[in-house]
Amino acid sequence: MHTTSENPVARVIWEGSIPIQFVWDPSETQGRILEPYFVEVPRCSYLSLITNQIRRDFAAKRLGFTSDESEIWFDYQGIPLKWHYPIGLLFDIHGLQATSMKKETMLPLPWRVTVHSQHFPGEKLIKNPTLKSCQDFFMSMIKEADYIRNGSTKKVMNMSKSDQSQLWEGLWSKSYEQFWGMNQRLVSNDGTVAKSLPVRIYLPENCPVIQDLVSPLDEHGRPRSLRQILHAAVPDLFPLIDAGSHPPVASVLIHGIKPSLETDATWAAQTMAYPDNFLHLVVVLD
């Protein structure tokens, strides 16, 4: 059996990317029309990891631009984008999920994101979206996932400072081998069953994120499926019925794809989690 680091599915997920067209808010350009900045970014990355290159590109086109990365923020169709969410998750929530709600069949690519350097929406976004802040938030999520899975953060805390840094450096440098060389220690349970699975569920219409303790086994000791853990959280959307006899009510997106709801939840949590080690499930109404 493949370890996660050797799993071809995990590698394909790591290599997933999204083409983005960054455009500067025209109200902040003193009447100048700036060429957009086009870039293909990893789904597993964060806006904070590419903010500086975006800032440099626009600074070269705009006289008098002095804002640093802590002042820059992004929106999609007027909705501020949370810099501490992975880019792929942002795209699935604000792009694919929203497109589904509007009954549109396809989201045009590249994804058009607006850049701002003024009027930071502190009531909607965590302040100070710097690279260091993003690293700190990322590591806090890694520790939280470790605690959920094992009941403590011993696995993370027993790693040396250098090993912990390798997780972030692997993500920052887009190195699958470097990242998974360390992360494999955290997601593998050494033959034991995890206490719970790190799962977050995102419903449409800006509903609060659901993060409950998710047991990997049912009451009979059998592995639970994605359908079962979704049913426990939102039973009206994911009934435990014969899928062939009723039209589906909803499905989920993970990294932009709709997996079978019968997928083993433990396998998904180990193989399809984002680098923060959470399985992020974006609910789409069918």
C-alpha positions as CSV (number, residue, x, y, z in Angstrom):
1,M,0.0,0.0,0.0
2,H,1.2,3.5,-0.9
3,T,2.1,5.9,1.9
4,T,0.5,9.3,1.4
5,S,3.8,10.8,0.2
6,E,4.0,8.0,-2.5
7,N,0.3,8.2,-3.4
8,P,-0.2,9.4,-7.0
9,V,-3.5,11.0,-6.0
10,A,-1.8,13.1,-3.4
11,R,0.8,14.2,-6.0
12,V,-1.8,15.1,-8.5
13,I,-3.6,17.2,-5.9
14,W,-0.4,18.9,-5.0
15,E,0.3,19.8,-8.6
16,G,-3.2,21.3,-9.2
17,S,-3.2,24.9,-10.2
18,I,-5.6,27.8,-11.1
19,P,-5.0,30.6,-13.6
20,I,-5.7,33.9,-12.1
21,Q,-6.0,37.4,-13.6
22,F,-5.2,40.0,-11.0
23,V,-6.6,43.5,-11.8
24,W,-6.1,46.6,-9.7
25,D,-9.1,48.4,-8.3
26,P,-9.6,51.2,-10.8
27,S,-10.6,53.6,-8.1
28,E,-7.1,53.4,-6.7
29,T,-5.1,54.0,-9.9
30,Q,-5.6,57.8,-10.3
31,G,-7.3,57.2,-13.6
32,R,-4.6,55.1,-15.0
33,I,-5.5,51.8,-16.8
34,L,-3.1,49.1,-15.7
35,E,-2.4,45.9,-17.5
36,P,-3.6,42.9,-15.5
37,Y,-1.2,40.5,-13.9
38,F,-1.6,36.9,-15.1
39,V,-0.2,34.0,-13.1
40,E,-1.0,30.3,-12.6
41,V,-0.9,29.5,-8.9
42,P,-0.9,26.2,-7.0
43,R,-4.3,25.3,-5.4
44,C,-2.5,24.5,-2.2
45,S,-0.8,27.9,-1.9
46,Y,-2.0,31.1,-0.2
47,L,-2.5,34.6,-1.5
48,S,0.1,35.8,1.0
49,L,2.7,33.7,-0.8
50,I,2.2,35.6,-4.1
51,T,1.3,39.0,-2.8
52,N,4.9,40.4,-3.0
53,Q,5.3,39.4,-6.7
54,I,1.9,41.0,-7.5
55,R,2.9,44.1,-5.6
56,R,6.2,44.3,-7.5
57,D,4.5,43.9,-10.9
58,F,1.9,46.7,-10.2
59,A,4.5,48.9,-8.6
60,A,6.5,48.8,-11.8
61,K,3.4,50.1,-13.7
62,R,2.2,52.7,-11.2
63,L,4.0,55.9,-10.1
64,G,3.9,56.6,-6.4
65,F,2.9,53.2,-5.3
66,T,4.4,52.6,-1.9
67,S,2.0,50.1,-0.1
68,D,3.7,47.0,1.4
69,E,2.3,43.5,1.6
70,S,0.5,44.1,4.9
71,E,-1.8,46.7,3.2
72,I,-2.8,44.6,0.2
73,W,-6.0,42.6,0.1
74,F,-8.1,40.9,-2.6
75,D,-11.7,40.5,-3.5
76,Y,-13.8,38.5,-6.0
77,Q,-17.0,40.2,-7.2
78,G,-16.9,42.5,-4.2
79,I,-16.4,39.8,-1.6
80,P,-13.1,40.0,0.3
81,L,-11.0,36.9,0.0
82,K,-9.7,35.4,3.3
83,W,-5.9,35.3,2.9
84,H,-5.5,32.5,5.5
85,Y,-7.6,30.1,3.3
86,P,-5.8,28.1,0.6
87,I,-6.3,29.5,-2.9
88,G,-8.0,26.4,-4.2
89,L,-10.5,26.5,-1.3
90,L,-11.2,30.2,-2.1
91,F,-11.8,29.3,-5.7
92,D,-14.1,26.5,-4.8
93,I,-16.2,28.6,-2.4
94,H,-16.4,31.9,-4.3
95,G,-16.1,30.6,-7.8
96,L,-17.5,27.1,-8.2
97,Q,-19.9,27.0,-5.3
98,A,-21.2,30.5,-6.2
99,T,-21.5,29.6,-9.9
100,S,-23.6,26.5,-8.9
101,M,-25.9,28.7,-6.8
102,K,-26.5,30.9,-9.8
103,K,-27.3,27.9,-11.9
104,E,-24.4,28.7,-14.3
105,T,-22.7,25.8,-16.0
106,M,-19.1,27.1,-16.0
107,L,-16.9,29.7,-14.3
108,P,-14.8,31.6,-16.9
109,L,-11.0,31.2,-16.5
110,P,-8.7,32.8,-15.7
111,W,-10.3,33.6,-12.3
112,R,-10.6,37.4,-12.2
113,V,-9.5,38.8,-8.7
114,T,-9.3,42.4,-7.8
115,V,-6.3,43.8,-5.9
116,H,-6.6,46.7,-3.3
117,S,-4.1,48.7,-1.3
118,Q,-6.6,51.0,0.5
119,H,-9.6,50.6,2.9
120,F,-8.6,47.2,4.3
121,P,-11.9,45.5,5.5
122,G,-10.7,44.8,9.0
123,E,-14.3,43.8,10.0
124,K,-14.2,40.9,7.4
125,L,-10.6,39.9,7.2
126,I,-7.9,39.1,9.7
127,K,-5.5,42.0,9.8
128,N,-1.8,42.0,8.8
129,P,-1.8,39.5,5.9
130,T,1.9,39.2,5.7
131,L,4.0,36.2,4.8
132,K,5.0,35.7,8.5
133,S,1.3,35.9,9.6
134,C,0.4,33.4,7.0
135,Q,3.1,31.0,8.2
136,D,2.0,31.4,11.8
137,F,-1.6,30.7,10.9
138,F,-0.6,27.7,8.7
139,M,1.4,26.2,11.6
140,S,-1.5,26.7,14.0
141,M,-3.8,24.8,11.6
142,I,-1.2,22.0,11.4
143,K,-1.2,21.8,15.2
144,E,-5.0,21.9,15.4
145,A,-5.3,19.0,12.9
146,D,-2.7,17.0,14.9
147,Y,-4.7,17.6,18.1
148,I,-8.0,16.5,16.4
149,R,-6.4,13.4,14.9
150,N,-4.4,12.3,18.0
151,G,-5.8,14.0,21.0
152,S,-2.6,16.0,21.5
153,T,-0.1,18.0,19.5
154,K,2.8,15.8,20.5
155,K,3.6,14.8,16.9
156,V,4.1,18.4,15.8
157,M,5.8,19.5,19.0
158,N,8.2,16.6,18.9
159,M,9.4,17.8,15.5
160,S,12.5,19.9,15.6
161,K,12.3,23.6,14.6
162,S,14.1,22.7,11.4
163,D,11.6,20.0,10.6
164,Q,8.6,22.3,11.3
165,S,10.2,24.9,9.0
166,Q,10.6,22.3,6.3
167,L,6.8,22.0,6.1
168,W,6.4,25.7,5.4
169,E,9.5,25.8,3.1
170,G,8.2,22.9,1.1
171,L,4.8,24.6,0.6
172,W,6.5,28.0,-0.2
173,S,8.9,26.4,-2.7
174,K,6.2,24.1,-4.2
175,S,8.4,21.1,-3.3
176,Y,6.2,18.0,-3.0
177,E,9.1,15.8,-1.7
178,Q,10.2,18.4,0.9
179,F,6.7,18.9,2.3
180,W,5.6,15.3,2.3
181,G,8.9,14.1,3.6
182,M,7.9,15.8,6.9
183,N,4.1,15.8,6.7
184,Q,3.9,12.0,6.3
185,R,4.9,11.7,10.0
186,L,1.8,13.7,10.9
187,V,-0.9,12.2,8.8
188,S,0.1,8.5,9.2
189,N,-1.3,6.9,12.4
190,D,1.2,4.1,12.6
191,G,-1.4,1.4,12.2
192,T,-3.8,2.9,14.7
193,V,-7.2,4.5,14.1
194,A,-7.3,8.3,14.4
195,K,-9.4,9.6,17.3
196,S,-11.1,12.1,14.9
197,L,-10.7,13.4,11.4
198,P,-9.8,17.1,10.8
199,V,-12.7,18.1,8.6
200,R,-14.3,21.5,7.8
201,I,-17.6,21.9,5.9
202,Y,-18.5,25.0,3.9
203,L,-22.1,25.6,3.1
204,P,-23.5,28.1,0.5
205,E,-24.8,31.6,1.3
206,N,-22.0,32.4,3.7
207,C,-23.2,30.1,6.4
208,P,-20.9,29.5,9.4
209,V,-18.2,26.9,8.8
210,I,-19.0,23.5,10.3
211,Q,-16.2,21.9,12.3
212,D,-17.4,19.0,14.5
213,L,-15.4,16.1,15.9
214,V,-15.7,13.4,13.1
215,S,-15.1,9.8,14.1
216,P,-13.5,7.8,11.4
217,L,-15.6,4.7,12.3
218,D,-19.3,4.1,12.6
219,E,-21.0,2.5,15.6
220,H,-20.2,-0.9,14.2
221,G,-16.5,-0.1,13.9
222,R,-16.5,0.2,10.2
223,P,-14.9,3.0,8.2
224,R,-17.2,5.9,7.6
225,S,-17.8,7.3,4.1
226,L,-18.0,11.0,3.1
227,R,-21.7,10.6,2.9
228,Q,-21.9,9.4,6.5
229,I,-19.9,12.3,7.9
230,L,-21.8,14.8,5.8
231,H,-25.1,13.3,6.9
232,A,-24.1,13.7,10.5
233,A,-23.4,17.4,9.9
234,V,-26.2,18.4,7.5
235,P,-28.7,15.4,7.2
236,D,-31.2,17.3,5.1
237,L,-28.7,17.8,2.3
238,F,-27.1,14.3,2.6
239,P,-29.7,11.7,3.5
240,L,-28.6,8.1,4.0
241,I,-30.8,6.7,1.2
242,D,-30.3,4.7,-1.9
243,A,-28.8,7.3,-4.3
244,G,-30.5,5.6,-7.3
245,S,-34.0,6.1,-6.0
246,H,-33.9,9.8,-5.2
247,P,-32.4,12.7,-7.1
248,P,-29.3,14.0,-5.3
249,V,-29.8,17.1,-3.1
250,A,-26.2,18.2,-2.8
251,S,-22.6,17.1,-3.6
252,V,-19.2,18.3,-2.3
253,L,-16.1,19.7,-3.9
254,I,-12.6,18.8,-2.8
255,H,-9.9,20.5,-4.8
256,G,-12.4,21.4,-7.5
257,I,-13.7,17.9,-8.1
258,K,-16.8,16.0,-6.9
259,P,-15.7,12.7,-5.3
260,S,-18.0,9.8,-4.8
261,L,-19.8,10.2,-1.5
262,E,-19.0,6.6,-0.8
263,T,-15.3,7.4,-0.6
264,D,-13.7,6.3,2.7
265,A,-13.5,9.4,4.8
266,T,-10.2,8.4,6.4
267,W,-8.6,7.8,3.0
268,A,-9.9,11.2,1.9
269,A,-8.6,12.9,5.0
270,Q,-5.1,11.5,4.5
271,T,-4.9,11.8,0.7
272,M,-7.1,14.8,-0.2
273,A,-6.5,17.2,2.6
274,Y,-4.9,20.5,2.0
275,P,-1.3,21.1,3.3
276,D,-2.9,22.4,6.6
277,N,-4.0,18.7,7.0
278,F,-7.7,19.6,7.0
279,L,-10.1,18.0,4.6
280,H,-12.1,21.0,3.3
281,L,-15.5,20.0,2.0
282,V,-17.3,22.7,-0.1
283,V,-21.0,21.9,-0.4
284,V,-22.7,22.4,-3.8
285,L,-26.4,22.3,-4.1
286,D,-27.5,20.1,-7.1
